[in-house]
């Protein structure tokens, strides 16, 4: 019985990429607001800078997750390639031993 909590690596990769994209947009918004400091008080500016640092940290975390997901996806792909290779190898050996037609 399959575990319903298991999500494919591609879905996790896509989700992480979307989160990174969303956070990068948020970084741009925060940078624009910080450039217009004349409208902000010192307290608001400090809050925005703290939020900017939090968002940047979130981006780095998601990039680390994404790297991990790529590694797991690579392992799955290599397993599939090896399975195909050995299948063709054994089929070729079978044909060499028993011939093409009987």
C-alpha distance (Angstrom), angle and dihedral (degrees) to the residues before:
residue distance angle dihedral
X1 . . .
X2 3.80 . .
X3 3.77 121.4 .
X4 3.82 109.7 -115.2
X5 3.80 91.5 -152.1
X6 3.79 92.5 63.3
X7 3.79 111.4 103.0
X8 3.78 123.7 -170.1
X9 3.76 118.5 -105.3
X10 3.80 91.4 -118.4
X11 3.82 91.4 57.8
X12 3.79 90.5 49.8
X13 3.81 90.8 47.4
X14 3.81 90.7 50.5
X15 3.80 92.1 46.9
X16 3.81 92.1 49.6
X17 3.81 92.0 47.7
X18 3.81 90.6 51.3
X19 3.81 91.4 49.2
X20 3.80 90.9 50.0
X21 3.81 91.0 49.1
X22 3.81 91.3 49.4
X23 3.79 92.1 48.3
X24 3.81 92.1 47.8
X25 3.81 88.6 54.7
X26 3.79 88.9 50.2
X27 3.81 90.1 50.8
X28 3.81 89.9 53.9
X29 3.80 91.1 49.7
X30 3.79 91.5 49.9
X31 3.80 92.5 47.3
X32 3.79 91.1 51.4
X33 3.80 90.9 50.9
X34 3.79 91.3 47.2
X35 3.82 91.3 51.1
X36 3.78 88.0 57.2
X37 3.82 91.4 58.3
X38 3.78 91.9 147.5
X39 3.81 88.3 78.9
X40 3.81 94.8 47.6
X41 3.75 132.1 78.1
X42 3.80 119.2 -131.6
X43 3.81 90.7 -104.6
X44 3.81 92.9 51.5
X45 3.78 90.2 46.9
X46 3.81 91.3 52.3
X47 3.81 90.8 49.2
X48 3.80 91.1 50.7
X49 3.79 91.8 48.8
X50 3.81 90.6 50.0
X51 3.81 90.5 49.0
X52 3.79 89.9 48.2
X53 3.80 90.5 54.0
X54 3.82 90.8 48.2
X55 3.79 91.4 51.0
X56 3.80 91.2 48.2
X57 3.80 89.7 50.9
X58 3.82 89.2 50.5
X59 3.80 90.0 52.0
X60 3.80 91.3 52.1
X61 3.81 90.8 48.7
X62 3.80 91.6 50.5
X63 3.80 91.3 47.7
X64 3.81 89.3 53.7
X65 3.82 90.1 49.9
X66 3.79 90.0 47.8
X67 3.80 91.0 52.6
X68 3.81 89.3 50.8
X69 3.82 91.9 49.2
X70 3.81 90.7 50.2
X71 3.80 89.2 52.8
X72 3.81 91.9 50.6
X73 3.79 90.9 46.2
X74 3.81 89.8 50.8
X75 3.81 90.4 52.8
X76 3.80 91.6 51.6
X77 3.79 91.2 48.5
X78 3.81 92.5 49.0
X79 3.80 90.2 50.7
X80 3.81 90.5 53.2
X81 3.81 91.7 47.9
X82 3.80 92.2 49.2
X83 3.80 90.9 48.5
X84 3.81 90.8 52.6
X85 3.82 91.7 45.9
X86 3.79 93.7 52.2
X87 3.79 91.5 44.4
X88 3.81 91.1 55.6
X89 3.80 90.9 42.1
X90 3.81 93.0 54.0
X91 3.80 91.2 43.5
X92 3.81 90.2 52.1
X93 3.80 91.4 48.2
X94 3.81 90.0 48.7
X95 3.80 90.4 53.0
X96 3.80 91.7 48.0
X97 3.81 92.8 50.7
X98 3.80 100.6 39.7
X99 3.81 100.3 26.6
X100 3.78 132.1 -128.6
X101 3.75 100.5 -75.3
X102 3.69 137.2 12.3
